[in-house]
Amino acid sequence: MIRSFLLLQVATSLAAAFACASFAHGSAVFHGIIGAQASLLGLWMVLGTSRAVFRLATVFLGFTWLVTSLVVHPNFNGWELVLLVLRTALASGAFLVIRSRGYAFHATVKPGEGLPFRIHIHHLLVLTFFVALALTVLRSAEDTQFAMYLYIILVGGGFASLSIVTCWIIFARGRVGWRLFCLTICAALIATALSLTAYFQTNSVATAMDWCLMSTTEATYSALSCAWLRYGRYGVTKL
């Protein structure tokens, strides 16, 4: 199961690198897939239960593969690598908090097991408030060095949040329909925030559309990858 999953990840990144160069917004799709795979590596590194040396070697090889795929891409620039490292580090930090609560990635998970899942409307309202506040600060500080740093942090945090929310909801216990509904709403909010962040920083509708497509691709790819593992009886449960 894991072997076929890893082979599928390699094949997908290869296909994305070559195929996505053939259409207008292919670069956004490619970067969304690379970001999702980096977050999955972070999840495996932090929440895995195999020997640390094996996990370190796997993550090193996997991240080297992703960075190489990114660097050789025709539209590569240095900020994309910074963003990849930042979003992976932030997501791994969140997974480390989950690990500190006694949860880890296991095989042969029983149907009723998984991460606790409690989300209410006030959680979405709080998320919307902080997103609006961050966008307001970014808008008022445009064309300054502070705005550039804030832009990088917001984008990195946004993509990391997208990966964390997706993995959490897929590996959580509870009704599938309710979890998928919450995942759709949260992913849409984060994708909208990332698109507005890109628009405020660049004043380009095309760039905002690329960021929206990138975040949608990342959320979809992460959800499908985690669902594949969940279907194979892998999951995140108490140690």
C-alpha positions in Angstrom: 0.0 0.0 0.0 2.7 2.5 1.0 5.0 1.5 -1.8 2.3 2.0 -4.4 1.4 5.3 -2.7 5.0 6.5 -3.0 5.3 5.4 -6.6 2.1 7.3 -7.4 3.5 10.5 -5.8 6.6 10.3 -7.9 4.7 9.6 -11.1 2.3 12.5 -10.3 5.1 15.0 -9.8 6.8 13.9 -13.0 3.6 14.1 -15.0 2.8 17.5 -13.5 6.3 18.8 -14.4 5.9 17.9 -18.1 2.2 18.1 -18.7 1.4 21.3 -16.8 3.8 23.3 -19.0 1.5 22.8 -21.9 -1.4 25.0 -20.8 -1.9 28.6 -19.6 -2.3 28.0 -15.8 -0.3 24.8 -15.7 2.4 26.3 -13.4 -0.2 27.0 -10.7 -1.3 23.3 -10.9 2.3 22.1 -10.7 3.1 24.2 -7.7 -0.1 23.1 -5.9 0.9 19.5 -6.3 4.5 20.1 -5.2 3.2 22.0 -2.1 0.8 19.2 -1.2 3.5 16.6 -1.5 5.8 18.6 0.7 3.2 18.8 3.4 2.6 15.0 3.2 6.4 14.6 3.8 6.1 16.8 6.8 3.2 14.7 8.1 5.2 11.5 7.6 8.3 12.9 9.3 6.6 14.2 12.4 3.7 11.7 12.9 5.3 8.6 11.5 6.1 5.7 13.9 8.9 4.0 12.0 12.6 4.5 12.9 13.7 8.1 12.9 16.6 7.3 10.6 14.3 5.8 8.0 11.9 8.7 8.2 14.8 11.3 7.9 16.2 9.5 4.9 12.8 9.3 3.2 12.0 13.0 3.8 15.5 14.0 2.6 15.2 12.1 -0.6 11.6 13.2 -1.1 12.3 16.9 -0.4 15.4 16.8 -2.6 13.2 15.4 -5.4 10.6 18.2 -4.9 13.2 20.9 -4.8 14.8 19.6 -8.0 11.5 19.4 -9.7 10.8 23.0 -8.7 14.2 24.4 -9.7 14.2 22.9 -13.1 10.7 24.2 -13.9 10.9 26.9 -16.6 9.1 29.5 -14.5 11.2 29.0 -11.4 12.2 31.9 -9.2 13.9 31.9 -5.8 10.8 33.0 -3.8 9.0 29.8 -4.7 11.7 27.8 -2.9 11.5 30.1 0.1 7.7 29.6 0.1 8.0 25.8 -0.2 10.4 25.7 2.8 8.3 28.1 4.9 4.9 26.4 4.3 6.5 22.9 5.0 8.1 24.1 8.2 4.8 25.7 9.4 2.8 22.6 8.6 5.4 20.4 10.3 5.2 22.6 13.4 1.5 22.1 13.6 1.9 18.3 13.1 4.4 18.4 16.0 1.8 19.9 18.2 -0.5 17.0 17.3 2.3 14.6 18.0 2.8 16.2 21.4 -0.9 15.4 22.2 -0.1 11.7 21.8 -1.3 11.2 18.2 0.8 9.4 15.5 0.4 7.9 12.0 -0.5 4.2 12.2 -1.5 1.4 9.9 -4.6 -0.9 10.5 -6.7 1.9 12.0 -10.1 0.8 13.1 -13.2 2.6 11.5 -14.1 4.5 14.6 -10.6 5.8 15.4 -9.0 9.1 14.3 -8.4 12.7 15.3 -11.0 14.5 17.3 -13.2 16.7 15.1 -15.2 19.6 16.6 -15.9 22.6 14.4 -18.6 25.2 14.9 -19.7 28.3 13.1 -17.8 30.6 15.5 -14.5 28.9 14.4 -15.2 29.9 10.8 -16.1 33.5 12.0 -12.9 33.8 13.9 -10.9 32.5 10.9 -12.7 35.0 8.7 -12.0 37.9 11.1 -8.2 37.2 11.3 -8.0 36.8 7.5 -9.8 40.1 7.0 -7.5 41.8 9.6 -4.4 40.5 7.9 -5.6 41.6 4.5 -6.4 45.0 5.8 -2.9 45.4 7.3 -1.4 44.2 4.0 -3.4 46.6 2.0 -2.5 49.6 4.2 1.2 48.7 4.1 1.6 48.1 0.4 4.8 49.0 -1.5 6.9 48.7 1.7 9.5 46.1 2.9 7.1 45.3 5.8 4.4 44.5 3.2 6.7 42.1 1.4 7.6 40.2 4.6 3.9 40.2 5.6 3.0 38.9 2.2 5.4 36.0 2.4 4.2 35.1 5.9 0.6 35.3 5.0 1.1 33.1 1.9 3.2 30.6 3.7 0.8 30.4 6.6 -2.2 30.2 4.2 -0.8 27.2 2.3 0.3 25.6 5.6 -3.2 26.1 7.0 -4.7 24.5 3.9 -2.6 21.4 4.3 -3.2 21.1 8.1 -7.0 21.5 7.7 -7.2 19.1 4.9 -5.1 16.4 6.6 -6.9 16.9 10.0 -10.4 16.6 8.5 -9.7 13.6 6.3 -8.0 11.7 9.2 -10.7 12.8 11.8 -13.4 10.6 13.1 -17.1 11.5 12.6 -19.7 11.8 9.9 -18.1 11.9 6.4 -20.6 14.3 5.0 -20.2 16.8 7.7 -16.4 16.6 7.5 -16.4 17.1 3.7 -18.7 20.1 4.1 -16.4 21.7 6.6 -13.4 20.9 4.4 -15.0 22.6 1.4 -15.9 25.7 3.4 -12.5 26.0 5.1 -10.6 25.4 1.8 -12.8 28.0 0.0 -12.1 30.6 2.7 -8.3 30.0 2.6 -8.2 29.9 -1.2 -10.2 33.2 -1.3 -7.8 34.8 1.3 -4.7 33.7 -0.7 -6.2 35.0 -4.0 -7.0 38.4 -2.3 -3.5 38.5 -0.8 -2.0 38.0 -4.3 -4.3 40.6 -5.8 -3.5 43.2 -3.1 0.2 42.7 -3.6 0.4 42.6 -7.4 -2.9 44.3 -8.6 -3.1 41.5 -11.1 -6.3 39.4 -11.6 -4.4 36.8 -13.5 -2.0 36.3 -10.5 -5.0 36.1 -8.1 -6.5 33.4 -10.3 -3.3 31.5 -10.4 -3.1 31.5 -6.6 -6.7 30.4 -6.4 -6.0 27.5 -8.8 -2.9 26.6 -6.9 -4.6 26.5 -3.5 -7.6 24.5 -4.9 -5.1 22.0 -6.5 -3.2 21.6 -3.3 -6.4 21.1 -1.2 -7.8 18.6 -3.7 -4.5 16.7 -4.0 -3.9 16.5 -0.3 -7.5 15.4 0.3 -7.3 12.6 -2.3 -3.9 11.5 -1.0 -5.1 11.3 2.6 -8.3 9.6 1.5 -6.2 7.0 -0.3 -4.3 6.3 2.9 -7.5 6.3 5.0 -9.1 3.8 2.6 -6.0 1.6 3.1 -6.7 1.6 6.9 -3.9 4.2 7.6 -4.7 7.0 9.9 -3.7 9.3 12.9 -4.6 7.9 16.2 -3.5 7.9 19.9 -0.2 6.2 20.5 
